[in-house]
Amino acid sequence: MSVVDPPVAEKHALWEDALAIPSGAFLMSFGLFLLSQIGGVSGGIAGVAILGSYWTNWSFGLLFLILNLPFFALSIVRMGWMFTAKTIITVVLISAFSVVHAYYLDVSSIGPLYAAMFAGLAVGVGMIMIFRHGGSAGGFGILAAYLQATRGIRAGYTQGAFDVVVVLASLMIVPPFILFCSIVGAVLLNLILAINHRPGRYFG
C-alpha cells in the first residue's frame, strides 16, 4: 500500500504578491467605502475607524491608519518583519483607496441592504487574498492570523468575535435597519473567512 506524500506548499513569487496585495486592499477598501456611504458599520479596527469618522471630522482612511499603529508593533514581535511589511502596505493602500473611491463613485442612491451584502463579500474576499499572500489588513486581523498560525483557531472565528463587539458598540448611533444590514454583511464576511481560510485548506 503506497503512502501519498502530503502536498508541499510553494511560496508565492514576489510579482504574485505585488498583484494580489493591492487587489485585496482595493476590494476591502471598496466594501468599507460602501458601508460608510450608507452610515453602516463593520467589525474590527475598520469598524472602529468608521465609527470614529462619524463622531469626528477625521476621514476613515486617516483613522484606520492611526489605529493600526499599535498592532504593527505586535506584528513585528509575533509574526515577523515580512508579515508586518505586507500588512503595513495593505493598511496604507486601504487608507489611500478609501479616499480615491469618493472621487469616482456616486453611490448615494444604493440600497443599504445591497450595499452591506456587497461590502461583506468584497471585504471577505479581499481579506482572503491578503491572508493567503502572507499579510493581513491590520488590527484584529493580525491577532486572527497569529492565532490561526500558532493555535489552529480559524481566522473567521476570531474576527467574528471582535466584529460582534464592535457592532454592538454602534447600537447607540446607528439606526436599527442600517445596523441590521451591517450585521448581514458581517455574517457574510465571516462565513467567507471561516469556510475558505482554515489550516490545511490552502497550500499556496
GROMACS elastic network, one bead per residue, 0.5 to 0.9 nm:
[ bonds ]
;  ai    aj funct       b0    kb
    4     7     6  0.88958   500
    5     8     6  0.85028   500
    7   203     6  0.72217   500
    8   203     6  0.70105   500
    8   204     6  0.85938   500
    9   202     6  0.84589   500
    9   204     6  0.52798   500
   10    13     6  0.89562   500
   10   203     6  0.71664   500
   10   204     6  0.54425   500
   11   133     6  0.87114   500
   11   203     6  0.87847   500
   11   204     6  0.60935   500
   12    15     6  0.81592   500
   12    16     6  0.60474   500
   12    17     6  0.66458   500
   12   133     6  0.69157   500
   12   204     6  0.67130   500
   13    16     6  0.51980   500
   13    17     6  0.65355   500
   13    18     6  0.87232   500
   14    17     6  0.51599   500
   14    18     6  0.61529   500
   14    19     6  0.87996   500
   15    19     6  0.63607   500
   15    20     6  0.86357   500
   16    19     6  0.52484   500
   16    20     6  0.60165   500
   16    21     6  0.84491   500
   16   133     6  0.83020   500
   17    20     6  0.50645   500
   17    21     6  0.57239   500
   17    22     6  0.84259   500
   17    86     6  0.88228   500
   17   130     6  0.87390   500
   17   133     6  0.60157   500
   17   134     6  0.85305   500
   18    21     6  0.59996   500
   18    22     6  0.68784   500
   18    23     6  0.88508   500
   19    22     6  0.59919   500
   19    23     6  0.62900   500
   19    24     6  0.87807   500
   20    23     6  0.50522   500
   20    24     6  0.59908   500
   20    25     6  0.84863   500
   20   129     6  0.62950   500
   20   130     6  0.70241   500
   20   133     6  0.72164   500
   21    24     6  0.51541   500
   21    25     6  0.60864   500
   21    26     6  0.85130   500
   21    86     6  0.77457   500
   21    89     6  0.81323   500
   21    90     6  0.64870   500
   21    93     6  0.89434   500
   21   126     6  0.85304   500
   21   129     6  0.68782   500
   21   130     6  0.55400   500
   21   133     6  0.71442   500
   21   135     6  0.81071   500
   22    26     6  0.59829   500
   22    27     6  0.86380   500
   22    89     6  0.84261   500
   22    90     6  0.69461   500
   22    93     6  0.68345   500
   22    94     6  0.85073   500
   22   130     6  0.86692   500
   23    26     6  0.50773   500
   23    27     6  0.63274   500
   23    28     6  0.86892   500
   23   126     6  0.72627   500
   23   129     6  0.79048   500
   23   130     6  0.86442   500
   24    27     6  0.52117   500
   24    28     6  0.62200   500
   24    29     6  0.85844   500
   24    90     6  0.81264   500
   24    94     6  0.89654   500
   24   122     6  0.87708   500
   24   123     6  0.81686   500
   24   125     6  0.72719   500
   24   127     6  0.63540   500
   24   128     6  0.77475   500
   24   129     6  0.54011   500
   24   130     6  0.57450   500
   25    28     6  0.51174   500
   25    29     6  0.60103   500
   25    30     6  0.84942   500
   25    90     6  0.57367   500
   25    91     6  0.75983   500
   25    92     6  0.88989   500
   25    93     6  0.60670   500
   25    94     6  0.51943   500
   25    95     6  0.89769   500
   25    97     6  0.79093   500
   25   123     6  0.85890   500
   25   126     6  0.62129   500
   25   127     6  0.78544   500
   25   129     6  0.86900   500
   25   130     6  0.75266   500
   25   137     6  0.77535   500
   26    29     6  0.51714   500
   26    30     6  0.61034   500
   26    31     6  0.86856   500
   26    93     6  0.74268   500
   26    94     6  0.64511   500
   26    97     6  0.63502   500
   26    98     6  0.83610   500
   26   126     6  0.75040   500
   27    30     6  0.51760   500
   27    31     6  0.63388   500
   27    32     6  0.87377   500
   27    94     6  0.87313   500
   27   119     6  0.87299   500
   27   122     6  0.53067   500
   27   123     6  0.60408   500
   27   124     6  0.86837   500
   27   125     6  0.74338   500
   27   126     6  0.51871   500
   27   127     6  0.85523   500
   28    31     6  0.52334   500
   28    32     6  0.62445   500
   28    33     6  0.85168   500
   28    94     6  0.69112   500
   28   119     6  0.79207   500
   28   120     6  0.88991   500
   28   122     6  0.58866   500
   28   124     6  0.74955   500
   28   125     6  0.78901   500
   28   126     6  0.52117   500
   28   127     6  0.70266   500
   28   137     6  0.86338   500
   29    32     6  0.50958   500
   29    33     6  0.59498   500
   29    34     6  0.86333   500
   29    93     6  0.82774   500
   29    94     6  0.50300   500
   29    95     6  0.73488   500
   29    96     6  0.85572   500
   29    97     6  0.60043   500
   29    98     6  0.52563   500
   29   101     6  0.83815   500
   29   122     6  0.85977   500
   29   123     6  0.74592   500
   29   126     6  0.87770   500
   30    34     6  0.62993   500
   30    35     6  0.87607   500
   30    94     6  0.86128   500
   30    97     6  0.76700   500
   30    98     6  0.67782   500
   30   101     6  0.70923   500
   30   119     6  0.72560   500
   30   122     6  0.72521   500
   30   123     6  0.78059   500
   31    34     6  0.52016   500
   31    35     6  0.64300   500
   31    36     6  0.88087   500
   31   115     6  0.80918   500
   31   116     6  0.79281   500
   31   118     6  0.68328   500
   31   120     6  0.66503   500
   31   121     6  0.78025   500
   31   122     6  0.53938   500
   31   123     6  0.54920   500
   32    35     6  0.50688   500
   32    36     6  0.62280   500
   32    37     6  0.86484   500
   32    41     6  0.85247   500
   32    42     6  0.75416   500
   32    46     6  0.76886   500
   32    47     6  0.86379   500
   32    50     6  0.82420   500
   32    98     6  0.75969   500
   32   119     6  0.64010   500
   32   120     6  0.85916   500
   32   122     6  0.87230   500
   32   123     6  0.72877   500
   33    36     6  0.51829   500
   33    37     6  0.62375   500
   33    38     6  0.89509   500
   33    60     6  0.88732   500
   33    98     6  0.60005   500
   33    99     6  0.86101   500
   33   101     6  0.72115   500
   33   102     6  0.80003   500
   33   119     6  0.81729   500
   34    37     6  0.51229   500
   34    38     6  0.66026   500
   34    39     6  0.87735   500
   34    40     6  0.83932   500
   34   107     6  0.76129   500
   34   110     6  0.88627   500
   34   112     6  0.88645   500
   34   115     6  0.59217   500
   34   116     6  0.71694   500
   34   118     6  0.82624   500
   34   119     6  0.62532   500
   35    38     6  0.54579   500
   35    39     6  0.62590   500
   35    41     6  0.62489   500
   35    42     6  0.73899   500
   35    50     6  0.85055   500
   35   112     6  0.82551   500
   35   115     6  0.67497   500
   35   116     6  0.60455   500
   35   119     6  0.65764   500
   35   182     6  0.76352   500
   36    39     6  0.50111   500
   36    40     6  0.56983   500
   36    41     6  0.71011   500
   36    42     6  0.89804   500
   36    50     6  0.65523   500
   36    51     6  0.89513   500
   36    53     6  0.88112   500
   36    54     6  0.87988   500
   36    60     6  0.84461   500
   37    40     6  0.74441   500
   37   107     6  0.72005   500
   37   108     6  0.70992   500
   37   110     6  0.89458   500
   37   112     6  0.89593   500
   37   115     6  0.88564   500
   38    41     6  0.89258   500
   38   107     6  0.87323   500
   38   108     6  0.78792   500
   38   110     6  0.80583   500
   38   111     6  0.81953   500
   38   112     6  0.58794   500
   38   115     6  0.76026   500
   38   116     6  0.82901   500
   38   178     6  0.75419   500
   39    50     6  0.87284   500
   39    54     6  0.81945   500
   39   112     6  0.87259   500
   39   174     6  0.72326   500
   39   175     6  0.87178   500
   39   178     6  0.71180   500
   39   179     6  0.89658   500
   40    50     6  0.82387   500
   40    51     6  0.87518   500
   40   112     6  0.81804   500
   40   116     6  0.75955   500
   40   174     6  0.69921   500
   40   175     6  0.87636   500
   40   178     6  0.57336   500
   40   179     6  0.64329   500
   40   181     6  0.76065   500
   40   182     6  0.56992   500
   41    46     6  0.86169   500
   41    47     6  0.55705   500
   41    48     6  0.83333   500
   41    50     6  0.64982   500
   41    51     6  0.69372   500
   41   116     6  0.89332   500
   41   166     6  0.83604   500
   41   167     6  0.66071   500
   41   170     6  0.73282   500
   41   174     6  0.79740   500
   41   178     6  0.82931   500
   41   179     6  0.71419   500
   41   182     6  0.57298   500
   41   183     6  0.82897   500
   41   186     6  0.89195   500
   42    45     6  0.85336   500
   42    46     6  0.64184   500
   42    48     6  0.77977   500
   42    50     6  0.74426   500
   42    51     6  0.87470   500
   42   120     6  0.86412   500
   42   163     6  0.69683   500
   42   166     6  0.74498   500
   42   167     6  0.66438   500
   42   182     6  0.65859   500
   42   183     6  0.80598   500
   42   185     6  0.81290   500
   42   186     6  0.66472   500
   43    46     6  0.63327   500
   43    48     6  0.73094   500
   43   159     6  0.78571   500
   43   160     6  0.77534   500
   43   161     6  0.89679   500
   43   162     6  0.65317   500
   43   164     6  0.68614   500
   43   165     6  0.77180   500
   43   166     6  0.54209   500
   43   167     6  0.61415   500
   43   186     6  0.70686   500
   44    47     6  0.53087   500
   44    48     6  0.65495   500
   44    49     6  0.88106   500
   44   139     6  0.68391   500
   44   140     6  0.57841   500
   44   141     6  0.77506   500
   44   159     6  0.70779   500
   44   160     6  0.85893   500
   44   162     6  0.57626   500
   44   163     6  0.53247   500
   44   164     6  0.87572   500
   44   165     6  0.84299   500
   44   166     6  0.64799   500
   44   167     6  0.88811   500
   45    49     6  0.61065   500
   45    50     6  0.85632   500
   45    64     6  0.69019   500
   45    67     6  0.69648   500
   45    68     6  0.73687   500
   45   138     6  0.78099   500
   45   139     6  0.53256   500
   45   140     6  0.65094   500
   45   141     6  0.86186   500
   45   163     6  0.89695   500
   45   166     6  0.84621   500
   46    49     6  0.50297   500
   46    50     6  0.61841   500
   46    51     6  0.86628   500
   46    60     6  0.82100   500
   46    63     6  0.87779   500
   46    64     6  0.61235   500
   46    67     6  0.88703   500
   46   139     6  0.79659   500
   47    50     6  0.50241   500
   47    51     6  0.61878   500
   47    52     6  0.84548   500
   47    64     6  0.89457   500
   47   163     6  0.78906   500
   47   166     6  0.65026   500
   47   167     6  0.75948   500
   48    51     6  0.51507   500
   48    52     6  0.60480   500
   48    53     6  0.86363   500
   48    63     6  0.85973   500
   48    64     6  0.80571   500
   48    67     6  0.84608   500
   48   166     6  0.67845   500
   49    53     6  0.61641   500
   49    54     6  0.87790   500
   49    59     6  0.84566   500
   49    60     6  0.55730   500
   49    61     6  0.78701   500
   49    62     6  0.84546   500
   49    63     6  0.53140   500
   49    64     6  0.51780   500
   49    65     6  0.87952   500
   49    67     6  0.74500   500
   50    53     6  0.51204   500
   50    54     6  0.65777   500
   50    55     6  0.89580   500
   50    59     6  0.84521   500
   50    60     6  0.56315   500
   50    61     6  0.89090   500
   50    63     6  0.81510   500
   50    64     6  0.81092   500
   51    54     6  0.51714   500
   51    55     6  0.64971   500
   51    56     6  0.87867   500
   51    60     6  0.85819   500
   51   170     6  0.73053   500
   51   173     6  0.87000   500
   52    55     6  0.50939   500
   52    56     6  0.60194   500
   52    57     6  0.86308   500
   52    58     6  0.76138   500
   52    59     6  0.84972   500
   52    60     6  0.75011   500
   52    63     6  0.72487   500
   53    56     6  0.52278   500
   53    57     6  0.62711   500
   53    58     6  0.54733   500
   53    59     6  0.55918   500
   53    60     6  0.54232   500
   53    63     6  0.74048   500
   54    57     6  0.74995   500
   54    58     6  0.84465   500
   54    59     6  0.89338   500
   54    60     6  0.88513   500
   54   173     6  0.88811   500
   55    58     6  0.85165   500
   56    59     6  0.82405   500
   58    61     6  0.84465   500
   58    62     6  0.68674   500
   58    63     6  0.68170   500
   59    62     6  0.54785   500
   59    63     6  0.63774   500
   59    64     6  0.85630   500
   59    99     6  0.83225   500
   60    63     6  0.52327   500
   60    64     6  0.58971   500
   60    65     6  0.85669   500
   60    95     6  0.73841   500
   60    98     6  0.75766   500
   60    99     6  0.84208   500
   61    64     6  0.51522   500
   61    65     6  0.63019   500
   61    66     6  0.87725   500
   61    91     6  0.89850   500
   61    92     6  0.83926   500
   61    94     6  0.72175   500
   61    96     6  0.65726   500
   61    97     6  0.82753   500
   61    98     6  0.61037   500
   61    99     6  0.68252   500
   62    65     6  0.52516   500
   62    66     6  0.62784   500
   62    67     6  0.86707   500
   62    95     6  0.65708   500
   62    96     6  0.87817   500
   63    66     6  0.51112   500
   63    67     6  0.59837   500
   63    68     6  0.84895   500
   63    95     6  0.85872   500
   64    67     6  0.53804   500
   64    68     6  0.63227   500
   64    91     6  0.76818   500
   64    92     6  0.88922   500
   64    94     6  0.85590   500
   64    95     6  0.66629   500
   64   139     6  0.89285   500
   65    68     6  0.53606   500
   65    69     6  0.67957   500
   65    88     6  0.89671   500
   65    91     6  0.64547   500
   65    92     6  0.67001   500
   65    94     6  0.87886   500
   65    95     6  0.65585   500
   66    69     6  0.55269   500
   66    70     6  0.84174   500
   67    70     6  0.70071   500
   67    71     6  0.80262   500
   67   139     6  0.75648   500
   68    71     6  0.53157   500
   68    72     6  0.64978   500
   68    88     6  0.87438   500
   68    91     6  0.78626   500
   68   138     6  0.60436   500
   68   139     6  0.53803   500
   69    72     6  0.53142   500
   69    73     6  0.71567   500
   69   138     6  0.88097   500
   69   139     6  0.84952   500
   70    73     6  0.55146   500
   70    74     6  0.68954   500
   70    75     6  0.89637   500
   70   139     6  0.83648   500
   71    75     6  0.61135   500
   71    76     6  0.87098   500
   71   138     6  0.67788   500
   71   139     6  0.56310   500
   71   140     6  0.79856   500
   71   142     6  0.71979   500
   71   143     6  0.85767   500
   72    76     6  0.62763   500
   72    77     6  0.88067   500
   72    84     6  0.64982   500
   72    85     6  0.89860   500
   72    87     6  0.80277   500
   72    88     6  0.73860   500
   72   138     6  0.73936   500
   72   139     6  0.81045   500
   72   142     6  0.83882   500
   73    76     6  0.52470   500
   73    77     6  0.65143   500
   73    78     6  0.87312   500
   73    84     6  0.85852   500
   74    77     6  0.53171   500
   74    78     6  0.60248   500
   74    79     6  0.78293   500
   74   142     6  0.81031   500
   74   143     6  0.85626   500
   75    78     6  0.52559   500
   75    79     6  0.50167   500
   75    80     6  0.65028   500
   75    81     6  0.78314   500
   75    83     6  0.74098   500
   75    84     6  0.56130   500
   75    87     6  0.86297   500
   75   138     6  0.86894   500
   75   142     6  0.64870   500
   75   143     6  0.82499   500
   75   146     6  0.85169   500
   76    79     6  0.57281   500
   76    81     6  0.55200   500
   76    82     6  0.86343   500
   76    83     6  0.79094   500
   76    84     6  0.58254   500
   76    85     6  0.88209   500
   77    80     6  0.62323   500
   77    81     6  0.83962   500
   78   146     6  0.73379   500
   79    82     6  0.80751   500
   79    83     6  0.60677   500
   79    84     6  0.69618   500
   79   142     6  0.82753   500
   79   145     6  0.87244   500
   79   146     6  0.67995   500
   80    83     6  0.57318   500
   80    84     6  0.62445   500
   80    85     6  0.87270   500
   81    85     6  0.59241   500
   81    86     6  0.85718   500
   82    85     6  0.51368   500
   82    86     6  0.62998   500
   82    87     6  0.85460   500
   82   134     6  0.79065   500
   82   135     6  0.81051   500
   83    86     6  0.52996   500
   83    87     6  0.61239   500
   83    88     6  0.86781   500
   83   134     6  0.57470   500
   83   135     6  0.50167   500
   83   136     6  0.76841   500
   84    88     6  0.60623   500
   84    89     6  0.85534   500
   84   135     6  0.69873   500
   84   136     6  0.82946   500
   84   138     6  0.87884   500
   84   142     6  0.88789   500
   85    88     6  0.51842   500
   85    89     6  0.62475   500
   85    90     6  0.86023   500
   85   135     6  0.79189   500
   86    89     6  0.51494   500
   86    90     6  0.61543   500
   86    91     6  0.87250   500
   86   130     6  0.84937   500
   86   133     6  0.84920   500
   86   134     6  0.71200   500
   86   135     6  0.50255   500
   86   136     6  0.73131   500
   86   137     6  0.89775   500
   87    91     6  0.61631   500
   87    92     6  0.85920   500
   87   130     6  0.83332   500
   87   134     6  0.84089   500
   87   137     6  0.58820   500
   87   138     6  0.59091   500
   87   142     6  0.82823   500
   88    91     6  0.51659   500
   88    92     6  0.61437   500
   88    93     6  0.85200   500
   88   135     6  0.86199   500
   88   136     6  0.85198   500
   88   137     6  0.81086   500
   88   138     6  0.73694   500
   89    92     6  0.52368   500
   89    93     6  0.61080   500
   89    94     6  0.86222   500
   89   135     6  0.89983   500
   90    93     6  0.51451   500
   90    94     6  0.61388   500
   90    95     6  0.86134   500
   90   130     6  0.78218   500
   90   135     6  0.77203   500
   90   136     6  0.71164   500
   90   137     6  0.58983   500
   90   138     6  0.78202   500
   91    94     6  0.51395   500
   91    95     6  0.61868   500
   91    96     6  0.86147   500
   91   136     6  0.83473   500
   91   137     6  0.57914   500
   91   138     6  0.63339   500
   92    95     6  0.51474   500
   92    96     6  0.61606   500
   92    97     6  0.85739   500
   93    96     6  0.50241   500
   93    97     6  0.58840   500
   93    98     6  0.83658   500
   94    97     6  0.51863   500
   94    98     6  0.60154   500
   94    99     6  0.88223   500
   94   137     6  0.82747   500
   95    98     6  0.53617   500
   95    99     6  0.69006   500
   96    99     6  0.54901   500
   96   100     6  0.65874   500
   97   101     6  0.62770   500
   98   101     6  0.56171   500
   98   102     6  0.72803   500
   99   102     6  0.58785   500
   99   103     6  0.74554   500
  100   103     6  0.55478   500
  100   104     6  0.69685   500
  100   105     6  0.88898   500
  101   104     6  0.54164   500
  101   105     6  0.57915   500
  101   106     6  0.87968   500
  102   105     6  0.55496   500
  102   106     6  0.71710   500
  103   106     6  0.81922   500
  106   109     6  0.79791   500
  106   110     6  0.89348   500
  107   110     6  0.53471   500
  107   111     6  0.89587   500
  108   111     6  0.87653   500
  109   112     6  0.89833   500
  110   113     6  0.87792   500
  110   114     6  0.73686   500
  110   115     6  0.65620   500
  111   114     6  0.53728   500
  111   115     6  0.60526   500
  111   116     6  0.86187   500
  112   115     6  0.50581   500
  112   116     6  0.60478   500
  112   117     6  0.85683   500
  112   177     6  0.86194   500
  112   178     6  0.67538   500
  112   181     6  0.65726   500
  112   182     6  0.85738   500
  113   116     6  0.51700   500
  113   117     6  0.61452   500
  113   118     6  0.85220   500
  113   177     6  0.87518   500
  113   178     6  0.77774   500
  113   180     6  0.83548   500
  113   182     6  0.78207   500
  113   184     6  0.79836   500
  113   185     6  0.81902   500
  114   117     6  0.52277   500
  114   118     6  0.60668   500
  114   119     6  0.83747   500
  114   181     6  0.82628   500
  115   118     6  0.51830   500
  115   119     6  0.58975   500
  115   120     6  0.85647   500
  115   181     6  0.83796   500
  115   185     6  0.84460   500
  116   120     6  0.61166   500
  116   121     6  0.86771   500
  116   178     6  0.86996   500
  116   181     6  0.56977   500
  116   182     6  0.55782   500
  116   183     6  0.82829   500
  116   184     6  0.70568   500
  116   186     6  0.81785   500
  117   120     6  0.51554   500
  117   121     6  0.63560   500
  117   122     6  0.86180   500
  117   181     6  0.74754   500
  117   182     6  0.79383   500
  117   184     6  0.65034   500
  117   186     6  0.81902   500
  117   188     6  0.70653   500
  117   189     6  0.86224   500
  118   121     6  0.52004   500
  118   122     6  0.60379   500
  118   123     6  0.85133   500
  118   185     6  0.73189   500
  119   122     6  0.50929   500
  119   123     6  0.59597   500
  119   124     6  0.83112   500
  119   182     6  0.89734   500
  119   185     6  0.64218   500
  119   186     6  0.86399   500
  119   189     6  0.82367   500
  120   123     6  0.53384   500
  120   124     6  0.59615   500
  120   125     6  0.85589   500
  120   182     6  0.83920   500
  120   184     6  0.79208   500
  120   186     6  0.56802   500
  120   187     6  0.75631   500
  120   188     6  0.55358   500
  120   190     6  0.82141   500
  120   192     6  0.89088   500
  121   124     6  0.51300   500
  121   125     6  0.60995   500
  121   126     6  0.84106   500
  121   185     6  0.73417   500
  121   186     6  0.88478   500
  121   188     6  0.62294   500
  121   189     6  0.56108   500
  121   192     6  0.75185   500
  122   125     6  0.53512   500
  122   126     6  0.60087   500
  122   127     6  0.85502   500
  122   189     6  0.79821   500
  123   126     6  0.50190   500
  123   127     6  0.60529   500
  123   128     6  0.86416   500
  123   189     6  0.65674   500
  124   127     6  0.51665   500
  124   128     6  0.63156   500
  124   129     6  0.88062   500
  124   186     6  0.89425   500
  124   188     6  0.76748   500
  124   190     6  0.69055   500
  124   191     6  0.83147   500
  124   192     6  0.57941   500
  124   193     6  0.63155   500
  125   128     6  0.51081   500
  125   129     6  0.63790   500
  125   130     6  0.87762   500
  125   189     6  0.79474   500
  125   192     6  0.71314   500
  125   193     6  0.80397   500
  126   129     6  0.52024   500
  126   130     6  0.63451   500
  126   131     6  0.86876   500
  127   130     6  0.50406   500
  127   131     6  0.59910   500
  127   132     6  0.84695   500
  127   136     6  0.69759   500
  127   137     6  0.67932   500
  127   141     6  0.87144   500
  127   193     6  0.78380   500
  128   131     6  0.51159   500
  128   132     6  0.60274   500
  128   133     6  0.85845   500
  128   136     6  0.88557   500
  128   192     6  0.81704   500
  128   193     6  0.67389   500
  128   196     6  0.74747   500
  128   197     6  0.66846   500
  129   132     6  0.53361   500
  129   133     6  0.63971   500
  129   135     6  0.88932   500
  130   133     6  0.53121   500
  130   134     6  0.66299   500
  130   135     6  0.53682   500
  130   136     6  0.55453   500
  130   137     6  0.71320   500
  131   134     6  0.53590   500
  131   135     6  0.51697   500
  131   136     6  0.54335   500
  131   137     6  0.82729   500
  131   141     6  0.89572   500
  131   145     6  0.74943   500
  131   197     6  0.80597   500
  132   135     6  0.73865   500
  132   136     6  0.89309   500
  132   197     6  0.81740   500
  132   202     6  0.80085   500
  132   204     6  0.73224   500
  133   136     6  0.86578   500
  133   204     6  0.83783   500
  135   138     6  0.84071   500
  135   142     6  0.82580   500
  135   145     6  0.83990   500
  136   139     6  0.84472   500
  136   141     6  0.57809   500
  136   142     6  0.59988   500
  136   144     6  0.89579   500
  136   145     6  0.72626   500
  137   140     6  0.83599   500
  137   141     6  0.58894   500
  137   142     6  0.73577   500
  138   141     6  0.53159   500
  138   142     6  0.54104   500
  138   143     6  0.86153   500
  139   142     6  0.57603   500
  139   143     6  0.73951   500
  140   143     6  0.51264   500
  140   144     6  0.61545   500
  140   145     6  0.86184   500
  140   158     6  0.82564   500
  140   159     6  0.67280   500
  140   162     6  0.73650   500
  141   145     6  0.60019   500
  141   146     6  0.83957   500
  141   155     6  0.77811   500
  141   158     6  0.84675   500
  141   159     6  0.66976   500
  142   145     6  0.52122   500
  142   146     6  0.61134   500
  142   147     6  0.86602   500
  143   147     6  0.61071   500
  143   148     6  0.85473   500
  143   155     6  0.85819   500
  143   158     6  0.80040   500
  143   159     6  0.85954   500
  144   147     6  0.52880   500
  144   148     6  0.62059   500
  144   149     6  0.86026   500
  144   153     6  0.80419   500
  144   154     6  0.76146   500
  144   156     6  0.76680   500
  144   157     6  0.82448   500
  144   158     6  0.54831   500
  144   159     6  0.61532   500
  145   148     6  0.51968   500
  145   149     6  0.60879   500
  145   150     6  0.85846   500
  145   153     6  0.89471   500
  145   154     6  0.84200   500
  145   155     6  0.60096   500
  145   158     6  0.89476   500
  146   149     6  0.51629   500
  146   150     6  0.60399   500
  146   151     6  0.79220   500
  146   155     6  0.86215   500
  147   150     6  0.52506   500
  147   151     6  0.50816   500
  147   152     6  0.64467   500
  147   153     6  0.57291   500
  147   154     6  0.76826   500
  147   155     6  0.73158   500
  147   158     6  0.80781   500
  148   151     6  0.54954   500
  148   154     6  0.53642   500
  148   155     6  0.57508   500
  148   158     6  0.87931   500
  148   198     6  0.75645   500
  148   199     6  0.71483   500
  149   152     6  0.59852   500
  149   153     6  0.79178   500
  149   154     6  0.89490   500
  149   199     6  0.77596   500
  150   153     6  0.81481   500
  151   154     6  0.87768   500
  152   155     6  0.86880   500
  152   198     6  0.79380   500
  152   199     6  0.64148   500
  153   156     6  0.85310   500
  153   157     6  0.72889   500
  153   158     6  0.74349   500
  153   198     6  0.80649   500
  153   199     6  0.83312   500
  154   157     6  0.55392   500
  154   158     6  0.68095   500
  154   159     6  0.88219   500
  154   193     6  0.80837   500
  154   194     6  0.62901   500
  154   197     6  0.70642   500
  154   198     6  0.54399   500
  154   199     6  0.73470   500
  155   158     6  0.52815   500
  155   159     6  0.59978   500
  155   160     6  0.83239   500
  155   190     6  0.86711   500
  155   193     6  0.66343   500
  155   194     6  0.66978   500
  155   197     6  0.68660   500
  155   198     6  0.71569   500
  156   159     6  0.51302   500
  156   160     6  0.58040   500
  156   161     6  0.85694   500
  156   189     6  0.83794   500
  156   190     6  0.51169   500
  156   191     6  0.69712   500
  156   192     6  0.76880   500
  156   195     6  0.80306   500
  156   196     6  0.89962   500
  156   197     6  0.74059   500
  156   198     6  0.83835   500
  157   160     6  0.50237   500
  157   161     6  0.62767   500
  157   162     6  0.88817   500
  157   190     6  0.73418   500
  157   191     6  0.89762   500
  157   193     6  0.82306   500
  157   194     6  0.65771   500
  158   161     6  0.53097   500
  158   162     6  0.66332   500
  158   163     6  0.86924   500
  159   162     6  0.53653   500
  159   163     6  0.61065   500
  159   164     6  0.88011   500
  159   190     6  0.71142   500
  159   193     6  0.86122   500
  160   164     6  0.62771   500
  160   165     6  0.88560   500
  160   186     6  0.78608   500
  160   187     6  0.79509   500
  160   189     6  0.86861   500
  160   190     6  0.58819   500
  160   191     6  0.89397   500
  161   164     6  0.53620   500
  161   165     6  0.67416   500
  162   165     6  0.52152   500
  162   166     6  0.64235   500
  162   167     6  0.86906   500
  163   166     6  0.52443   500
  163   167     6  0.60511   500
  163   168     6  0.84923   500
  163   186     6  0.73293   500
  163   190     6  0.89613   500
  164   167     6  0.52193   500
  164   168     6  0.60686   500
  164   169     6  0.85950   500
  164   183     6  0.85481   500
  164   186     6  0.86573   500
  165   168     6  0.52774   500
  165   169     6  0.63330   500
  166   169     6  0.50554   500
  166   170     6  0.66767   500
  167   170     6  0.52505   500
  167   171     6  0.70918   500
  167   179     6  0.77968   500
  167   182     6  0.80870   500
  167   183     6  0.74841   500
  167   186     6  0.89808   500
  168   171     6  0.55192   500
  168   172     6  0.86789   500
  169   172     6  0.72384   500
  169   173     6  0.87918   500
  170   173     6  0.56883   500
  170   174     6  0.59382   500
  170   179     6  0.79821   500
  171   174     6  0.57283   500
  171   175     6  0.77091   500
  171   176     6  0.77792   500
  171   179     6  0.74311   500
  172   175     6  0.81983   500
  174   177     6  0.83570   500
  174   178     6  0.64770   500
  174   179     6  0.59567   500
  175   178     6  0.54166   500
  175   179     6  0.61040   500
  175   180     6  0.86675   500
  176   179     6  0.50065   500
  176   180     6  0.61217   500
  176   181     6  0.86815   500
  177   181     6  0.62680   500
  177   182     6  0.85994   500
  178   181     6  0.50324   500
  178   182     6  0.61212   500
  178   183     6  0.86248   500
  179   183     6  0.61803   500
  179   184     6  0.86821   500
  180   183     6  0.51270   500
  180   184     6  0.63447   500
  180   185     6  0.87529   500
  181   184     6  0.51390   500
  181   185     6  0.63567   500
  181   186     6  0.87027   500
  182   185     6  0.50799   500
  182   186     6  0.61536   500
  182   187     6  0.86619   500
  183   187     6  0.61165   500
  183   188     6  0.86489   500
  184   187     6  0.51898   500
  184   188     6  0.64030   500
  184   189     6  0.87200   500
  185   188     6  0.52081   500
  185   189     6  0.62116   500
  185   190     6  0.87749   500
  186   189     6  0.50055   500
  186   190     6  0.62227   500
  186   191     6  0.85322   500
  187   190     6  0.53124   500
  187   191     6  0.60746   500
  187   192     6  0.86429   500
  188   191     6  0.51329   500
  188   192     6  0.62893   500
  188   193     6  0.88094   500
  189   192     6  0.53367   500
  189   193     6  0.65560   500
  189   194     6  0.88347   500
  190   194     6  0.59640   500
  190   195     6  0.84278   500
  191   194     6  0.50638   500
  191   195     6  0.59644   500
  191   196     6  0.82863   500
  192   195     6  0.53969   500
  192   196     6  0.58722   500
  192   197     6  0.77723   500
  193   196     6  0.53880   500
  193   197     6  0.51844   500
  193   198     6  0.79202   500
  194   197     6  0.58268   500
  194   198     6  0.67055   500
  195   198     6  0.70815   500
  196   201     6  0.73272   500
  196   202     6  0.82185   500
  197   200     6  0.89178   500
  197   201     6  0.69787   500
  197   202     6  0.74727   500
  198   201     6  0.56761   500
  198   202     6  0.75430   500
  199   202     6  0.72683   500
  200   203     6  0.69082   500
